[in-house]
Amino acid sequence: MPGAAGDGDDAAARYAGRVMAERARLLAARGYAPADDAGRRAAVILDVGGQIYAIDLHHVLRMAEPAWSAMPRRPDCPASVRGVYGYVGHLYTVIDLSVLLGGAPMDHAGAMALLRPVAGLPVARIALLAGRTLGVDDVVGAPAAASVPGHPMAALPDGRLVAALDPARLFAARPFGV
């Protein structure tokens, strides 16, 4: 039945056309935000020693279970470096976010954020340890008067202010020694 193969090809072509049209619609909608959502952006919300922080979702490659391998430490290696983590053929430097922000080392890390590489940093791939993740939420920039030194503030939907961590700002002036 020569007609049957042609009918199947037509159905497949129609299906592929619908899929491509839907993908095109979704891609065209990216970056579009209604006026009432202007300034909002998705962020991963982390709890570090009872303090809440937000990292723009565009900086986060993946959230993972905290696991890392110890490594020999150089004398100039900062205390915040806990080890290395392998993911898809790349090694990530695992950093205790509590120590990096001036706190005590975490006894137990409940979350690890693998960050996307940031040009110009001395370490290309970084994984941040946090006490736990509180999920993903929309944040909006807070007025400059609410900012704390070193980190701009962002507001959660419930009105709480959190420090918005930017990897480029967080790591630009820090030596790593790894």
Secondary structure, DSSP 8 states (H G I E B T S, - for coil): -HHHHHHHHHHHHHHHHHHHHHHHHHHHHTT---GGGTTEEEEEEEEETTEEEEEEGGGEEEEE----B-----TT--TTEEEEEEETTEEEEEEEHHHHTTS---S---EEEEE---TT-SSS-EEEEESEEEEEEEEEE--GGG-BTTB-EEE-TTS-EEEEE-HHHHHTT-----
